[in-house]
Amino acid sequence: MTGSLTPDEHYQAVIERYNKFINPYLARLMSFAGFGVEERAEGCYVFDHEGRKYLDCLGGYGVFSLGHRHPVVVEAVKRQLDEMALTAKAFFSDNASLLAEKLASITPEPLQYSFFCNSGTEAVEAALKFAKASTGRKKIVSTERSYHGKTIGALSTTGREKYRKPFEPLMEGVTFVPFGNPQAAAKEIDANTACMIIEPIQGEGGIQIPPDGYLVEIRRACDQVGALLIIDEVQTGLGRTGKLFAMEHDGVHPDLLTLAKSLGGGIMPIGCVMGTAAIWEKVFEINPMAHTSTFGGSPLACAAALAAIQVLEQEHLVQRSQSLGSELLKGLKAVQAKHSDLIAEVRGRGLMVGLEFAQDEVGELVVVQLMKRGVCVAYALNNPRVLRFEPPLIISSEEIEFAVSAVEQSVSETAELLAALI
Ligand SMILES: Cc1ncc(COP(=O)(O)O)c(C=O)c1O
């Protein structure tokens, strides 16, 4: 809302309120990165307070798979808003039942039931609770550099000291093993283990892709001792990696699956944990209210998710993710070939691509350069050397070309800046 202010006055007023009422330290970081004030968004683009247009290659860390304000999802949510928004709690919800049925039909066979919440971290909290309650065990195995959220339980399984340390003591019983090493995981998964929790591709860890067959071996290690496998597809789920679920790359199914981010179609927040009938029986048979959420599974959020899955299917976005992801990977690899002194590696699956710099701090400089050129990206929280590209799956080849060319120019300018500093 600019009112009678000039765009710059408006920008300064927003920053001032961030400084006074939200988080001055975050405001400083965001200002340094050249972030403006977001005013509106449509498709693959976000528009700032000056009316500048940015190609959204960050995609809300995987939220905007359908782009911003996809008309089918907007329409479904508007229609639902005219009927009922949140659940009255004393009735069955048609939308929740339809969404749970749809999710069961698109996920591997043993996953039958859904518990709905409002975010990724809540989905992880629920999955951890369900694993503990249904096995009667306490030990949890997670991976180094993983990211599962920042509420106490999820944070306890998040593999980065920087985020964990200030909030200790966290939930006890969690051990960490290196990601991508099945032997190390198998050694830790024992008869006391309730579950192993794992991302099929680490997003915040810097788009880390494990060796083929990794999840198969983790599944086997869990099965040998009766431990459960939680696969966290909050970021990778619903087409991001060129398959509907990233676990399909290894052909593995979990006992518990967490989803959030793109599930709400870029319009509504929604999280979900899916699980087997055996787990639901152990958790809910004696106490059907063993785990609940006031807002979880609202008619509005479920309407958005149902529409989002419909769009994903009708617009063949999983296939698009695969083919356009290859174009992005190829383009960024060509940039790497020109700047092999600065760029260590480019890797990815589908439209989840990471570009790793050889040194720290270069990523931050390149983010600033890219924002200047109208492309929005970010570096990975647990690995700032890695720039993450997670654009909407509706992105076009021309837009990918534009993004790649902006990366090329941004890296060149950063290289010149660094050379001038030496
Ligand atoms: C794999 C994974 N799990 C859980 C979360 C936490 O989700 P949220 O930020 O919605 O709580 C994230 C967020 O980035 C994530 O990438």
The ligand as an SDF file (V2000), in Angstrom:
LIG
                    3D

 16 16  0  0  0  0  0  0  0  0999 V2000
   12.6920  -30.7130    3.3690 C   0  0  0  0  0  0  0  0  0  0  0  0
   12.0330  -29.6810    4.2380 C   0  0  0  0  0  0  0  0  0  0  0  0
   11.3560  -30.0900    5.3340 N   0  0  0  0  0  0  0  0  0  0  0  0
   10.7300  -29.2200    6.1350 C   0  0  0  0  0  0  0  0  0  0  0  0
   10.7770  -27.8610    5.8850 C   0  0  0  0  0  0  0  0  0  0  0  0
   10.0710  -26.8980    6.8000 C   0  0  0  0  0  0  0  0  0  0  0  0
    8.9690  -26.3600    6.1450 O   0  0  0  0  0  0  0  0  0  0  0  0
    8.2710  -25.0060    6.6730 P   0  0  0  0  0  0  0  0  0  0  0  0
    9.2350  -23.8920    6.4060 O   0  0  0  0  0  0  0  0  0  0  0  0
    7.0030  -24.9210    5.8710 O   0  0  0  0  0  0  0  0  0  0  0  0
    8.0030  -25.1920    8.1180 O   0  0  0  0  0  0  0  0  0  0  0  0
   11.4680  -27.3920    4.7610 C   0  0  0  0  0  0  0  0  0  0  0  0
   11.5490  -25.9480    4.4610 C   0  0  0  0  0  0  0  0  0  0  0  0
   12.3340  -25.4760    3.6880 O   0  0  0  0  0  0  0  0  0  0  0  0
   12.1120  -28.3290    3.9150 C   0  0  0  0  0  0  0  0  0  0  0  0
   12.7950  -27.9370    2.8350 O   0  0  0  0  0  0  0  0  0  0  0  0
  1  2  1  0
  2  3  1  0
  2 15  2  0
  3  4  2  0
  4  5  1  0
  5  6  1  0
  5 12  2  0
  6  7  1  0
  7  8  1  0
  8  9  2  0
  8 10  1  0
  8 11  1  0
 12 13  1  0
 12 15  1  0
 13 14  2  0
 15 16  1  0
M  END
$$$$
